[in-house]
Amino acid sequence: MVMYDSLDKHFLQCYGCDWTKTPNFNRLAEKTVRFDNFYVGSMPCMPARRELHTGRYCMLHRGWGPLEPFDDSMPEILKKNGVYTHLCTDHYHYFQDGGATYHSRFSSWEGFRGQEGDAWKGEAAEIDFSRLDDEAYEFRKTFQRDLLRHDEINRKYIREEEDMPQSRTFAAGLEFIRTNRDEDNWFLDIETFDPHEPFFCRGRWSDMYPHEYHKKAYDWPSYRMADEDAGTIRHIRSEYAALVSKCDDSLGKVLDLFDEYDLLKDTMLIVCTDHGFLLGEHQWWGKFGLLYGEVANTPFFLYDPRSPKTGCCEGLAQTIDIAPTLLEFFGVDIPGDMQGEPLKKAYMEGKDMRSAALYGYFGSTLCLTDGRYTYFRAPQKPEIQDQYTLMPTTMDNRMAVESFRDAEMAPPFSFTKGARVIKLRDRGARGVSPIPYDLLFDIKADPHQTKNIMDYGLRSELCRRMAAAMRENDAPPEAYERYGLEGSLSPDELIRQEEKRRRFRQEGLYARLPLEDSAKEFLHAVAAMLPDPARDYLLAQTEDHFANWTDGTITCGDLDAFFRSFTGNMRMLANMARMVEPYFLE
């Protein structure tokens, strides 16, 4: 299996891109089944990898974290059943607090340092950031200075293309293939952090995408509105494309060995990613916020020597299907706690994998697609947010001790093997701010997801399917209350929920200022997505700015003009408005 991070399928020629150069993905598509409706589940990096091991959603019970003591682990199950498993990776999150129990499930593993802000080389001297564009890196210099510092240090030790962590990762994977090509029963997992940001690449790759850019260095956009000029956005997209072409070249070396050793006669090949990335689409950078198709609908390729079919598969599949697919291929029993199913059901038997796919971040907007529609369900009671764990660490740290002051032992879930778990109010975990309203898109008629459909009959049906998927995952009882997925979920009930949500329009500054209804929704949406101190500051500044307004009612355009006036760190937060503004404009 070759797994990338943040690979957007819309940058691959075999998925229709007409300006990037990815000849080896074209080779791959000719040899494999290409899935067109493959979706993420739990977001982002390590939650996705937990699904890769466990074959079940985890975003309803906790956020980013390690494998739990009760979790099934596909590589470990294979190992215990006589299959040798080996991991080659430069994904440094495997070796932080929030990922420290994954790599040791393999029979053996190799890790390669230097991606992003990996704390790799030790240099105590102050770092000179003068080469970086001041405005573009304003947020990171303020809030992620240590991460930025280590990235600058790491680049000094990555002088040539062969020094790149991706190059070393694939070289190790190729060595494993050469060493073990005549052996049976092995599983190799080659995982590179690329093309995850920063979009830094040595070698010839950037020369493949010539473009005009005369500012200071910029290849690492923060997760925020893409409000740069067109030339700068084109520069970032070109740098990403260069890294994708480097990924393509590494893939080609794997395919070359498959051809040289005739491995396709008896070897399954999977090529995938954990999620995609927004590169200016929807006026946004990154993978936070709304999980549009560029992030959620990912590239996936599979070759099965038992059924050497090629072509396109339209079946609705997800990351949770990878573990059972591999276990079934090796003839190993699939644990009952795995929710996913072997993908052969789609490409060999021509059957539907599932009628709907659930996905999202822990604590944020919950998403569902049936392949025709995508539905983003906002929390109705966002203050309800509990985590369940026996491994209280997060991305790169331990959970805050305050999280444990009201902790309690909760009864076992169906998948915890009889173990009780710690229930924590989510004060020490990282989260992604949810939008405060629902969105519904017809992705067949509106693939770019721009037209919000106000069809309460359809929303009712999708809410019921969402609740059913949560029951299958044994979601915590309070999760249904959080998302307002209790009761009949009839169209009338959803309308009542919406009317209740809109009561804020008659309260506080929303009643005091002469705001149009659409402007009230716009301001409320922006405020809801900000952390408390920034939210309070934004609302206070808004009321102060418009206190003596005499130009009639305040519109979305008036608010947008005001948000654009913000500078410094608040500009980075307030420009979230640009992501949601289109839904309040005619």
Residue pairs with C-beta under 8 A, 6 or more apart in sequence:
1 187
1 188
1 189
1 190
1 269
1 270
1 271
1 272
1 322
1 326
2 173
2 190
2 191
2 251
2 254
2 269
2 270
2 271
2 272
3 52
3 189
3 190
3 191
3 192
3 271
3 272
3 273
3 274
4 191
4 192
4 194
4 195
4 247
4 272
4 273
4 274
5 45
5 91
5 191
5 192
5 193
5 194
5 195
5 196
5 273
5 274
5 275
6 195
6 196
6 197
6 273
6 274
6 275
6 276
6 277
6 287
7 195
7 244
7 247
7 273
7 276
7 277
7 298
7 299
8 240
8 276
8 277
8 279
8 294
8 295
9 15
9 276
9 297
9 298
9 299
10 16
10 17
10 276
10 294
11 17
11 20
11 22
11 240
11 241
11 244
12 20
12 22
12 25
12 244
12 299
13 20
13 21
13 22
13 23
13 25
13 26
14 22
14 25
14 26
14 28
14 29
14 34
15 34
15 299
19 241
20 241
20 244
20 245
21 208
21 245
21 248
22 244
22 245
22 248
23 248
23 252
24 248
24 249
24 251
24 252
24 255
25 248
25 251
25 299
27 252
27 255
28 251
28 255
28 271
28 301
29 301
29 310
30 310
31 255
31 264
31 269
31 303
31 310
32 269
32 271
32 301
32 302
32 303
32 310
33 301
33 302
33 303
33 304
33 309
33 310
33 311
33 312
33 313
33 347
34 299
34 300
34 301
34 311
34 312
34 313
35 300
35 301
35 302
35 312
35 313
35 315
35 317
35 346
36 312
36 313
36 314
37 297
37 314
37 315
37 316
37 317
37 371
38 272
38 297
38 298
38 299
38 300
38 317
38 318
39 296
39 297
39 298
39 316
39 317
39 318
39 319
39 357
39 359
39 369
40 48
40 274
40 275
40 291
40 295
40 296
40 298
40 318
40 319
40 359
41 47
41 48
41 51
41 57
41 59
41 318
41 319
41 320
41 357
41 358
41 359
42 48
42 50
42 51
42 57
42 58
42 59
42 319
42 359
42 360
42 361
42 362
43 59
43 275
43 287
43 291
43 295
43 359
43 360
43 361
43 432
44 64
44 274
44 275
44 287
44 361
45 64
45 91
45 93
45 274
45 275
46 64
46 65
46 66
46 93
46 98
46 99
46 102
46 395
47 58
47 59
47 63
47 64
47 65
47 361
47 362
48 274
48 275
48 319
49 94
49 99
49 102
49 274
50 58
50 65
50 67
50 71
50 102
51 57
51 58
51 318
51 319
51 320
51 322
51 323
51 340
52 74
52 319
52 322
52 323
53 67
53 71
53 72
53 73
53 74
53 75
53 76
53 102
53 105
53 323
54 67
54 71
54 72
54 73
54 74
54 320
54 323
54 337
54 338
55 72
55 74
55 320
55 321
55 322
55 323
55 324
55 334
55 335
55 337
55 338
55 339
55 340
56 320
56 337
56 338
56 339
56 340
56 415
56 473
57 320
57 339
57 358
57 473
58 362
59 359
59 360
59 361
59 362
60 362
60 470
60 473
60 475
60 476
60 479
61 362
61 387
61 388
61 389
61 413
61 475
61 476
62 362
62 387
62 388
62 389
62 429
63 361
63 362
63 363
63 387
63 394
63 426
63 429
63 430
63 431
64 98
64 362
64 394
64 395
64 429
64 430
65 98
65 389
65 391
65 392
65 393
65 394
66 97
66 98
66 99
66 100
66 101
66 102
66 391
66 393
67 73
67 101
67 102
67 105
67 391
68 389
68 390
68 391
68 416
69 390
69 391
69 419
70 390
70 415
70 416
70 417
70 419
72 323
72 335
72 337
72 338
73 102
73 105
74 322
74 323
74 326
74 327
75 85
75 87
75 105
75 106
75 107
75 187
75 189
76 85
76 105
76 106
77 327
77 332
77 335
78 85
78 187
78 326
78 327
78 330
78 332
79 85
79 105
79 106
79 107
81 330
81 332
82 185
83 185
83 186
83 187
83 330
83 332
84 107
84 108
84 180
84 183
84 185
84 186
84 187
85 105
85 106
85 107
85 108
85 186
85 187
85 188
85 189
86 106
86 107
86 108
86 109
86 110
86 176
86 186
86 187
86 188
86 189
87 103
87 106
87 108
87 109
87 110
87 189
87 191
88 109
88 110
88 112
88 169
88 170
88 172
88 173
88 176
88 188
88 189
88 190
88 191
89 103
89 109
89 110
89 111
89 112
89 169
89 189
89 190
89 191
89 192
89 193
90 111
90 112
90 113
90 114
90 115
90 165
90 166
90 168
90 169
90 191
90 192
90 193
90 194
91 115
91 191
91 192
91 193
92 111
92 113
92 115
92 116
92 118
92 120
92 193
93 99
93 395
93 396
94 100
94 102
94 103
94 111
95 103
95 111
96 395
96 396
97 393
97 394
97 395
97 396
97 397
97 398
98 393
98 394
98 395
98 396
98 397
100 393
101 391
103 109
103 111
106 189
110 169
110 172
112 165
112 168
112 169
112 172
113 120
113 154
113 165
114 120
114 121
114 154
114 157
114 158
114 163
114 164
114 165
115 154
115 165
115 193
115 194
115 196
116 147
116 151
116 154
116 193
116 196
116 197
116 198
117 144
117 146
117 147
117 148
117 149
117 150
117 151
117 154
118 150
118 154
119 150
120 150
120 153
120 154
120 157
121 153
121 154
121 156
121 157
123 153
127 149
127 152
127 153
129 137
129 141
129 148
129 152
131 216
131 217
132 216
132 217
132 218
133 215
133 216
133 217
133 218
134 216
136 216
136 218
136 221
136 228
136 232
137 148
137 218
137 220
138 568
138 569
138 571
138 572
139 222
139 224
139 569
139 572
140 147
140 148
140 220
140 222
141 148
142 569
143 569
148 220
151 198
151 220
155 200
157 163
158 164
158 165
158 200
158 202
159 202
160 202
160 203
161 167
161 201
161 202
161 203
161 204
161 246
162 168
162 171
163 202
164 201
164 202
164 203
164 246
165 192
165 193
165 194
166 192
166 193
166 194
166 246
166 247
166 250
167 250
169 190
169 191
169 192
170 190
170 192
170 250
170 253
170 254
173 188
173 190
173 254
174 253
174 254
174 257
176 188
177 188
177 254
177 257
177 261
177 263
178 257
180 186
180 188
181 257
181 261
181 263
184 266
185 330
187 326
187 330
190 254
192 247
192 250
194 243
194 246
194 247
195 240
195 243
195 244
195 246
195 247
195 277
196 277
197 219
197 220
197 221
197 240
197 277
197 286
198 219
198 220
199 219
199 220
199 236
199 239
199 240
199 242
199 243
200 219
200 220
200 239
200 243
201 239
201 242
201 243
201 246
203 246
205 242
205 243
205 245
205 246
205 249
206 238
206 239
206 242
208 241
208 242
208 245
209 238
209 239
209 241
209 242
211 231
211 234
211 235
211 238
212 231
213 231
213 232
213 234
213 235
215 232
218 232
218 235
218 236
219 236
219 239
221 236
221 285
221 286
222 285
222 286
222 572
223 285
223 286
223 287
223 288
223 289
224 284
224 285
224 286
224 572
224 575
224 576
225 283
225 284
225 285
225 575
225 576
225 577
225 578
225 579
226 233
226 278
226 279
226 280
226 283
226 284
226 285
227 283
227 575
227 578
228 236
233 279
233 280
236 279
236 280
236 285
237 279
237 280
240 277
240 279
251 271
257 263
258 264
258 267
258 269
263 269
264 303
264 305
264 308
265 305
266 305
267 305
268 302
268 303
268 304
268 305
268 326
268 329
269 301
269 302
269 303
270 300
270 301
270 302
270 303
270 322
270 325
270 326
271 299
271 300
271 301
271 302
272 298
272 299
272 300
272 301
272 319
272 322
273 298
273 299
274 298
274 319
275 287
275 295
275 296
275 298
276 287
276 293
276 294
276 295
276 296
276 297
276 298
277 286
277 287
277 294
277 295
278 284
278 285
278 286
278 287
278 289
278 292
278 294
278 295
279 285
279 294
281 292
281 294
281 448
282 290
282 292
282 294
282 449
282 579
283 578
283 579
284 579
287 295
288 361
288 432
289 432
289 435
289 529
289 576
289 579
290 365
290 376
290 435
290 439
290 579
291 359
291 360
291 361
291 365
291 367
291 376
292 449
293 374
293 443
293 447
293 449
296 359
296 367
296 369
296 374
300 317
302 325
302 343
302 347
304 329
304 344
304 347
304 348
306 344
306 348
307 344
307 347
307 348
309 347
309 348
313 346
313 347
314 371
315 343
315 345
315 346
315 347
315 351
315 352
315 353
316 352
316 353
316 354
316 355
316 356
316 357
316 369
316 370
316 371
317 343
317 346
317 353
317 354
317 357
318 340
318 353
318 354
318 357
318 359
319 340
320 338
320 339
320 340
321 340
321 341
321 342
321 343
321 353
322 340
322 343
323 338
323 340
324 334
324 338
324 340
324 341
324 342
325 340
325 342
325 343
325 344
327 333
327 334
327 342
328 334
328 342
328 344
329 342
334 342
337 414
337 415
339 472
339 473
341 353
341 354
343 353
345 351
345 353
346 352
346 353
355 370
355 465
356 368
356 369
356 370
356 462
356 465
356 466
356 469
357 368
357 369
357 370
358 366
358 367
358 368
358 466
358 469
358 470
358 473
359 367
359 368
359 369
360 366
360 367
361 431
361 432
362 387
362 429
362 431
363 385
363 426
363 429
363 431
363 432
363 434
364 379
364 431
364 432
364 433
364 434
365 376
365 377
365 378
365 379
365 434
365 435
366 376
366 377
366 379
366 466
366 483
367 374
367 375
367 376
367 377
368 374
368 375
368 377
368 462
368 465
368 466
368 469
369 375
369 443
370 462
370 465
371 443
372 442
372 443
372 444
373 440
373 441
373 442
373 443
373 453
373 458
373 462
374 440
374 441
374 443
374 449
375 438
375 439
375 440
375 441
375 459
375 462
375 463
375 466
376 435
376 438
376 439
376 440
377 438
377 463
377 466
377 483
377 484
377 485
378 434
378 435
378 436
378 437
378 438
378 483
379 434
379 482
379 483
379 484
380 481
380 482
380 483
380 484
380 497
380 501
381 481
381 482
381 484
382 434
382 436
382 482
382 528
384 478
384 481
384 482
385 425
385 426
385 431
385 482
386 423
386 424
386 425
386 426
386 476
386 478
387 403
387 423
387 424
387 425
387 426
387 429
388 410
388 413
388 421
388 422
388 423
388 424
388 476
389 421
389 422
389 424
390 419
390 421
390 422
392 398
392 399
392 403
392 404
392 422
392 424
392 428
393 399
394 428
394 429
394 430
395 430
399 424
399 428
399 429
400 427
400 428
401 428
402 427
402 428
403 424
403 425
403 426
403 427
403 428
403 429
404 422
404 424
406 425
407 422
407 423
407 424
407 425
408 422
408 423
409 420
409 421
409 422
409 423
410 420
410 421
410 422
410 423
410 476
411 420
412 418
412 419
412 420
412 421
413 421
413 474
414 474
415 474
433 528
433 529
433 530
433 531
434 528
434 529
435 525
435 528
435 529
435 580
436 501
436 524
436 525
436 528
436 529
437 501
437 521
437 525
437 583
438 459
439 449
439 452
439 583
440 452
440 453
440 454
440 455
440 458
440 459
440 462
441 449
441 450
441 451
441 452
441 453
442 451
442 453
443 449
450 582
452 583
456 491
456 494
456 495
457 491
459 491
459 494
460 489
460 490
460 491
460 493
460 494
463 485
463 489
463 494
464 489
466 483
466 485
467 480
467 485
467 489
470 479
470 480
470 485
479 485
480 486
484 497
487 493
504 510
504 520
504 524
505 511
505 517
505 520
505 524
508 539
509 539
509 542
509 543
510 520
510 523
510 524
512 543
513 542
513 543
513 546
513 547
513 549
513 554
514 549
514 552
514 553
514 554
515 523
515 553
515 554
516 553
516 554
516 555
516 556
518 555
518 556
518 584
518 585
519 553
519 554
519 555
519 556
519 558
519 559
519 584
521 584
522 556
522 559
522 577
522 580
522 581
522 584
523 539
523 542
523 559
525 577
525 580
525 584
526 538
526 563
526 574
526 576
526 577
526 580
527 535
527 538
527 539
528 535
529 576
529 580
530 538
530 573
530 574
530 576
534 570
534 573
537 570
538 570
538 573
538 574
542 559
542 562
545 562
546 554
546 558
546 562
551 558
556 581
556 584
556 585
559 577
560 577
560 578
560 581
563 574
563 575
563 577
563 578
564 575
566 574
566 575
